């Protein structure tokens, strides 16, 4: 049997003869192993029998008991969400007794629970095995040495969950043994109530030698509770170090009667703190459309489909069709008819925090668009972008589809606008040379090859009646001139032989090879062409050394299965971009998972244009997601799998530089932005919040400068977790947005999340910065 050991996390400190004496560690406690085990899951190898309950992720973790392997359960949204283990009723028999035990460790203080789930006829029954509590980040063993399996139990599962917390947890050392078998394991750490007394770490409202023990333990390893961490900063200098231990020692020896306040920064009154604390005490933060540990969708304040892209000055910009709920004249919600005249623009430097630059007004003839710059256009769909520098000045080109009737382009001196129409009409229509039989004149995909100063534009889709699905013949590519004041065609559009083309053009050059990718049509089912297997509405790619030459022989791979096939949503059209950013490849795409969650929460019903009720649970409203792709340089293959977890950060966020408030990793429902370019967070209600992730506090912070305003005033609570303690409160003035300063009274160190929680309706938030 594998035997694990846990080094004690806390070193003892003893006061003796006026001297502080340290014992290096508490003796190790061995986890006992026995020959009387029927099952012993030490998580070092066999874990395939364990599965998640609810929408959780169960994965291997190196953070096991004794720093070996374990199972981590993350993404929990309810207490019953957890891990389950099916039981073999030929070994674990109804009516007989067994010894059952397991080790738990939670991200928060929690009471853990082992339950036996079993069936009796048509009923499902849950029977308690054991419960026990422990403080955050501490191991505890749950054990029942004489648990009797109910007679008649069938279809049995051991369930590992919590009774009072939705925190992520780690599971290790699951044992089923002969009745009476006792296993020695960690007893857990008592959950300490938070005290308001500086220097009191064990929550007994007084300062004793025990507090020195806890303080030293926290300095060496970690703090048992947020309260103990807070009270360990006895001199209020936003640090926890040997100086704090020395002050506690002097206090206990009688040479110090009161702890000093060595904080250097803006003064904050106790009355202000108490007022803020009492204001937020009854406020429950609102829900989000993203679950914990999800980075997809990129944003949730607006839908966004058909993502195109641009990399400029260390940032990735995504441009998307601005899907928005549509309504019938009678007020019924209508399925998406793509009535969009605006294009969303978002950007990121780190792949997890996205800045919302607003909905760019493009189509001047669209009834839902104000101030569209293209007076001739009725729609703005499926954008893509590129840029080119002239004499040190960069120009930006944003191509879009005017519904299925043509391709337009707008220009700007900035990737976020304002934009102008350099052509005064469509760049391409069916009247353009060699385009008369293009069924859908839409979905531009553009790429500027800076090394050769060449730009190519791909477009087209659909097929005309009677044309075989395998050879629709509606794909086109044309070389274009990017000029300082406009865009022109540099040749005649070339017809491409694109097998099973439906829609969606994306193009990228890798080395000397051009990659063109697209969405296959709905007449595929299961096909293999040129060695490439694909199904309905998968994303396929072709490779060519000549950007104007494409045929079936150049079909090279299936980069991204349909979102329905991958279980991301219920399926639908698939539109994407293959992206290269900061030495990694990605696939941006759209899914309908957010719309499904909104429908499940709000009970939406969607109707068609004839006011007929649809079975659809998403209305075909789409949100942009992005996942990292794998590129094999030896073969030139690209593959990508989508999920809700999304991308990992490629860098941290610098909180000491100005951060636009519309930069968010997540936010509560209802949050939105107003304006374009440099936008402002708005539509805020009491209990709303925004979040940034991976903020890197590599030095002390004492002041938070924010640009805020509101109708009637209010407060913003700043904290590192949604239910955590405040590190600062922003006093929001009534009136227009203005700059204010807030004292930072809580510790901010290392890489952490930041939440901004709002106390009142009508607050607007523009930017923030720590110093």
N, C-alpha and C positions, 0 to 999 in steps of 0.2 A: 504494500500500500504506500501511496505517496504521503509523506508526512510533511506538513508545512509548519513554519514557525513565524511568529510575529514579534518583531522587535518592539519594545515598548516605545510609545510616542512621546512620553513625558519623562523628563529627568527630575529627580527629587532635589529639593533645596531645603536644608535644615539650618535653623538659626542656632548657633552654639557659641557661647562666650564672646558674643559681639561679632562673630565671624560668619559669613555665608559660606557653607560647605556644599559642594555639589557631588551627588553620586552620578556617575556617567549614564547609567540606565537601570531600569527596573529589570529583574531577571526575565528571560524569555519564557513564554508559555507555549508548550508544545501542543499541537493538535493531535489527539490520540487516534491511532488506527487499530482496528480490531479484525480478527478473523471471523467474526460473527456477522459480517455485512453481507446482505443480499445484493445491494447496489451501492456503489461509492463513486459518485461523479465528482472528480477533483478538477474538472474543466481543463485539464492539461491536453487532452486529446479528444475524447468522444463527447460531443455536445449536440449531435444532430437530432437527438430525441427531443430536445427542448424547443419550444415554439412560443411566439408571442401571443398575447391575448389583447384584442383591440388593435388599434392602429399604432402599435409600438414597433420599435426596431430592437431586435435581440442580436447582439454581436459579441465577438470575443474581445476581452479586455486584458491588458497586461497588469491591471491594477487589482490583482487578486489578494487573497489573504496571505501575507508574507511576501507580497509583490510578485506572485506567480500569476498564472492565467485565471480568468474568471469569466462570467457572462455579465454583460451590461444590458440593462433594459432602459431604453431612452424613448423620448417622445410620448410620455404618458399624459393622457388628458382626463383620466378618471382613476379612482382608487383601485377599481377592479382590473385595470390594465396592468398586465404583469407578464409572468412567464409560467408556462404550464408543461408538465411532464406526464405523458401517458403511462399507465401502469399495466403490467402484464398480470391478469387475474389468475394465471397459473402459478405465479410466484407470490404475489400479494393477494391473499385469498380473503373474500368476505367472511366476517365472523371471527377472524383471528387477530391477535395483537402483534404489533411491531413497534420498534423504536425508530422514530423519524426525526431527522434534524437537518438544518441547513444554516449557512452563514449569510448574513445580509449586511450591506453598507449603503446608506443613502446620501444623496446630495444635500438633504435637509434633515432636521430633526423629524423622526417618524416612528410610528408603531408599525412593525412588520407583522405579517400574518402568513401562516401556512394553512391551506384549506384543502380538504378532499372534495372534489366535485365528482358526483357519480349519478347514474340514472337508476330510477326504479319505475319500470313501465314507461309511461309517457312523461314522467316528471324528472326534473333535474334538481338535485339536492346538494347543498353546500354544508360541509361539516367541518368545524374548527379543529385543527390539529394543535396549533400553538400560536401565541402572539407575544411580542416583546418589543420594547421601545429602546432606542439609543439615540445619542446626539449625532448631528451631521458628521459625515466622514469618519465614523467609527464603526468597527465590526461588532456584530452581536450574533450569538448562536441561538436559534429557536430550536427547541427540542421537546419531544414527548416520548418518553421511554416506554410507555405502555399504551399506545394508541390502538384502539380496537376499530377495525374496519367494519362498518355497519353490515349486517347480514343482508343478503340480496343485492348488494351494490354491484352495478354493472357499468361498463364504459367509464372507467375511473381515471381521473387526472389529479396529480398533485399540483396545486396552484400556489404561486409565490407572488404576494401582493402587499399592499399597505391598507391600513384602516382609516388613516387621517391625513394623507399627503398624496400629492400627484408627482412627487419628485422622482427623478431618475434614480435607479439603484443598481447595485452590483450583487450578484449571487454566486456563492461558491460552496464547495464541500457539501453536496446534497447526499444524504446517507439514509438508506432503509436497511435496518438490521433486525436481528432477533429481539423479541420483546425483552426489556430489562437492560439492554446494552446502553451504557452511559458513555457519552463522548465529551471530552473536555474541550471547551472552546471559549472564545471571548465572551465576556459577560456584558459588553456594551458600556457606554458612558452615560451616566445620569444626565438627563436633559435639564440644563441649568436655566432657570428663569433669569431674564435680563434685569440687572440692577442699575440704578442710576448713580451709584457710588463709584467714583474713580478709584481704581485699585482693587475693587471687589470683582474677582473673576469667577467665583463659585456661586454667586447669586444669593449669598446669605445676608446681604445688606451691611456687612462689616468687613474690615480688613484684618486678615489673620495670616499665619504662616502658610496655610493652604493656598492662599492667593499667590504667594511667591512660587509655589510648586506649579500652579497653572500657568503663571506668567513665563516661567522658564521653559515649560513644555511648549507653549505657543511660539516662543522665539526659536526653539530648536526645530520643531516640526510644523504644527499648525494649530489654529485656534479651534476650540471645541464648539464655540457658539459665536454668532456675531456680537453678542453682548460682552463676552469675555474679551474679544478683540478690541471692541470700543473702549472698555474700561482699562485695558492694558496701557493705553496712552495716557499715563497719569499726569504728565506735564503738558499735555495738549499741543505738542509740537508737530502733530500729524505723523509721528514715527512711533515705532515700538522697538526699543533697543535696551541695551544694558543700563542706560541712564534711568529708565523707568523702574527697572528692578532695584537699582540703588536707592531711588526715592522711597520705594515701598519698604526696603530694609531700614532706612533711616526713620521712617514713620513708626515702624514696629519697635525700634530701639529707643524711641522717644526723642531723638535729636531733631525731628521734623514734625511739626504739629499740623501743617497744611501743605498740600501739594501746590507747587508753583504753576502758573499758566505762562508758558513760554511760546505761545502761538504768536506768529508775526503775520499780520494780514488785516483785512478790513474787520472792523468791530461789528459783532452781531449780538443783539441783546437777547436775554432770556425770554423777555415778553414776545419778541418777534418769533423766536423758535417755538414757543408754546402755542402761539396763535396759528402758525403754519401746521404744527403737529395736530392740533385740534381740528383744523380745517380738513386735513387729509384723512383723519382717523375713520370717518364714516364713508369715505369714497372707495368704491371697488373699481379697480381698473377694468376697462371694457375689453371685450374679446378681440381677437385678430383672426383674419382668414388664413394666416400661416400658423402652423403648429410649432412647438418648441423644436429647435434643431433643424428647422427647414429654412433654406435660402431661396426656394422657389415658391411662387413666382418671384420675379425680380422686384416687382412692385404690386401693391394691391389697391392703391387709391383709384386707379382707373384700369380698365381692361386694356389690352394691347396685343395686336396680332401681326403676323407676317414680318418678323423682325429683319431689318437690314442694319448695316454696321459701318463704322468708321473708327480708326484709331488715330488720335492726334494728341500730341503733347502729354504722353503718359496716361491718357484716359481712353477707355472704350466707350463709344457712343452707340446706342441702339435707337433706331427709328422704327416706329410701329404704327400700324393702322389703329385708329382710336375707336375701337368698338365701344358702344355706349348703349345702355338699355333703350329700347324703342317701345312705343305704346300705340295701341289702337285708338281710334277716336272715342271709343267707349271706355277707355281707361285700362283695358286689358294689356298685359305685357305681351309684346310681340317678339317672335323669334328674330334673330339678327338678319337684317336685310342689307347690312354693310353700308348704311347711310352715314358715311363718314367723310367729312371735308377737312379734317384736321389730322395731323401726324404727331404722335407722341415722341418726345425726345428725352431719353434718360442716359446717364453716364456714370462710370465707376472708375476708380483707380485701383481698387482692391478686390473686385469681383463679389463682394458681399454687401457693401453699402452703396446704394444707388441714389444719385442726385436727379431729381425730377425737374426738368427744364420746361415742363408745361406742354400743352397741346398747340402745335404750330398751325396757324390758320393758312390753309393753302387754297382750297376750292371756293372761289368767289360765288359760284352759282348754287352751292349747297345750302339748303334751308336751315341747317343747324350750325352753320359756320359764320362767324362775324369777322369781317375784314380779311377774307381770303385774298391772297396776293395774285392768284391766277383767275382773272375775271371770266375766262372762257371755260373753266373746269367745273364739273358738277360733283366730283368725288376725288378723294385722295386716298389711295390704297397702296399697300405693299411697297414701301419705300426702300431705297438703298442709296448709299452715299459714297463720295470720294472727295479728295482734295488735291490741290496742286499749288505749288509755290512759284510766284513770279517776282524776281528781284527781292527776295526776302519777305514778301507779303503773300500770305496763304489765302486762297479762295476755296470756298466749299460749295459742292454741287450735290443737291438732293433730288434724286429722280423718283417719280411716283407714277401710279397708274390712274388715269381718269376713268374709273370703273373699268370696263373691258374694251373701251373705245380708243385708247391711245396712251402714249407715254409723254409725261411732261417733266420739266426740270426747273428748279429754282436755285438761286445763288445767294451767297452771303459771305461776309468777311469773318464770320464766326460760326462754329459748328452748331450753335443754338439760335442763330438768327440775329436780327431781323432778316427776312428773305425778300428777294425781288424776282420778278419773272423776266429773264433775259431774252426769251424767244417771243413772247406775246401770243403764244398759242402752243399747241402740242408739238413736241419734237418729232413724234412718230404717230401715224394713224394707218388705217387700212389703205389709204390713198398713197402711202409712201411706197417707193419701189419694192417689188417682191413681197408685199405684205397683204395683198388683197384676200388671200385664203387663210390668213391667221384668224382663227375663230375668236380667240380672246387676246386682244392687244393690251396685255397687262403684265404685271410682275417683273419689273426691271431688276436685273442684277448687274452691277457695274464694278469694274476693278481697274484702278490706274496703276500701271507698271512703271514706277518711277525710274527704274534703271534704264529702260528703253524709251521713256517718255511716250508711252502708248496707253490708250484707254479703250476698253471694249465693253459694250453694253449688250446684255442678253435679255430676251423678252419673249412673250408669247405663251400659248397654251390652248387646251381644249382640242376638239376635232370636229370637223364638219360631218354632216349626215352622210352615212355610207362609207366613211373612211375607216379602215380597220384600226382597232385599238392599239395594235402593236406598232403601227406606223402613222401616227396622226399628222406628221409633217407640218406642225405649227410652231416649231421652235426657230428662233432667229438670233443672229448675232451681227452687230455692226460696230465698226471702229468709229469713235467719235473724237472730235477735237475739243479739248478743254481750253477755252480761251479766257483771257483776263476779264472779259466783259460778256461772255456768253458761251454757248455750246453749239457746235454744228456737226453734221454727219461727215465723216471722212471717207465714205464709200457707200455702196449699196448693201442693205441688209442681206445676209447670207442664210439660206435655208439649211437647217440642220436636221439630220436623221437621228432623232432622239426617241429611243424605244419606249413605248407606253407613256409618253409625256402627258401629264394632266395640267400642271401649273407649277409656279414657284421656281425662280431662277436665282442661283447663287454662284459666284465665281471667285476663285482665289488662285494665285500663282505661287507654287511651292518649288523653289529652285528654278529649273527651266521648264517645269511642267505646269500646264493650266488644268485646273480642276473645275468642271462645271457640274453642278448638282441640282436636282429637281425632284418634284413629287410625282410618283407614278400614278396612273389613273385607277379607276374603280372596276376595271374589267380584267383584273389580273388573277385574283384568287391565290394561286401559287404558281409562279413561273420561274424558270431558270434560263437566262439569256447570257450567252458568252461566259458561262460559268458562274454567273451572279444570280443567287436566289432572292426573290422578293415577293411581297404580297401587295394587297390593295393599299394605296396611298403611303407607301414607304418612300424614304428619301434615298435616291440612288445617285451615284456620281460617275462621271466619265473623266478620262485623262487624255490630254493631247499636248503635243509640243507646238502646235499651231492653233491659236485661239479662234481661227476662222474655219477649222476643219473638224467636223464631228460626225461620227456614224456609229452604228451599232457595235462595231468591233472595238470601239473605245470605251464601252461600258465596263467599269472596273470594280464596282463594289456597291454594297448597301450600307450606308453610313448610319442610318437611323430608322428603326422600325416605326410604324404608326403608333401614336400615343395610346390608342386603344389596345393594340397588340401587347404593348409594354405594361398595361394595367395602370397607366397614369390617369386616364379618363375613359370615357365611354367611346372614344374614337371620333374621327371626323377628318376634314381636310388637314393636310400637314404642310406647313410652310416654315422655312428655316434659313439660316446662314451658317456657313463654315467660317470660323473666325480664328485668326492668329493674334495673340495678345500676350505680351510679357513672357515669351518663350513657351507658351502653351497653346494648344488648339482646343477650340470649343465648338459646340453646336448650340446655337440659339434657335428656339422653336416656340410654337404656341400650344397650349393645352386648355382644356375646359374644366380643370379640377377646381379652380376658384369658384366658377359659376355653379358647379355641383354643390360645393359647400354652402354657397349663398342660398341656393334653392332649398337645401336640407334645413338650413337655419330659419329661413323666412317663409317657406312654403310657396314659393313662386309657382305660377302656372303660366305657360307660354302658349300663345295662339299664333296661327298663321295669318296671312293677309286676308283670308276669308272668315276670320274670327272662329276658326275651328280649333278646339283644344288639342294640343299636341302631347305625345307621350314624352317628349324631350324633357330631361331634367336640367339641362344647361342652356337651352335656347341658342346654342352655338355661339355663346359669348366667350371670347378667348383671351388668355393672359400669356405674356411672354415668360418663358423659362429658359434656363441655360445650364448645360452640363459640360464637363470637361471631356474632350475626345482623346482617343489614343491614335497617334500617328507613328507608323513603323517606317523609318527612313530606308530600311533595306528593301522593302517591298512597295513602298508608296501607298500603303493601305491606310484608311481612316475608318475608325469605328467609334460609336458613341452609344451609351445607354442613358435614357432619361430617368429621372426620379424627382421627388419633392425635396430631397436633401440638398440638391444643387451643388454649387461649386465651393471649394475651399478658398480662403483668402490667399492672395499672392503677396500682400503686404499689409501692414497695420495702418490704422488711421491716426494721424497726428492731431491731438486735441489742442496743441499750442498754436496751431495755425487756424485762421478763420474757417469755420465749417458752416456751410449753408444748412439751415434747419431742414430744408427739403432733401437733405442727404439722410437716407434711412435704410436700415436693414429690415425693419418691420415697423408696423404701426397698428393701432386699433382701427376697427371698422369706422368709416365715416370721415376719417382724415382726408384732406385733399390739398391741392396747391392752387394758387391763383397767379395769373401772369404767364409770361413766357420769357425764356432766357434765365434771368435771375428772379426766381419765383419766391413765394411766401407760403408757409404752411397755414392753412385756413380751415374753415368749417369745423372748428374744434368745439367739442362739448365736454362738460364736466366728466372726468374719468377717462378721457381720451389720453393717448400717449404715443410717443414715437421713440424709436430705439436705433442706436448705432452699435455696431459690433467691432471688437478688436481695436478699441482705442488704447494707445500705448502711452501710459503715464510713466515715463522714464525719469521724471524728476517731480519734486513736490509741487502741488498746485494750491494756491491760496485765494485766487480771484477767478470768478467766472463772469465774463463780459457777454451780455446777450442783447440782441436787438428784438424788442417785443412791444406789443401794444394790445389793447383790448377795448371792448365797449364799456365795461364797468369795473375793470381791475381784476386782479386774481393772483394766483401763485402758481409756480411751476416747481414741482418736486424733482430733484435730480438724484438718481440712485443707480446702483450697479445691478440690481435685479428688480423685477416688477413689484415684488412684495418686500423689497429690502429697505434698510434704513436710509434716510436722506444723507447725502454728502453736501448738499447745498439746497437752498430755496431761493428762487428768483421771484422778487416782488414785481409783479407786472402792473405798470401804471395804466390808468384809463386814458384813452386817446390814441393818437397816431403812434406808429412804431417809433421807438426811440431807444437809445443805448442806455443800459443800466448795468450796474455791477452787483455781484452777489458774493458773499463770503463763502469760501469752501471750508467747512468745519469737519468734514469726514475725510478719511484717508482714501486717496486714490493712488494706486501704485500698480505697476506692471500692466499687462494687457487685460482689458476688461470690457464688458458691455456697459453702455450708458443708456438709461431711460429718462425721458422727460415727461412727467405726468402732470396733467392740467387740472386745476381746481375749479374752473368755471367755463361756462359757454362764452364764445365770442373772442377768445384770445387768438392773436396772430403772432407767428414766430418766424423771424427772418434768418438769424444766424447766431452762432455762439463761439466762444474761444476761451480757453483756460490760460492762466499765467501764474 
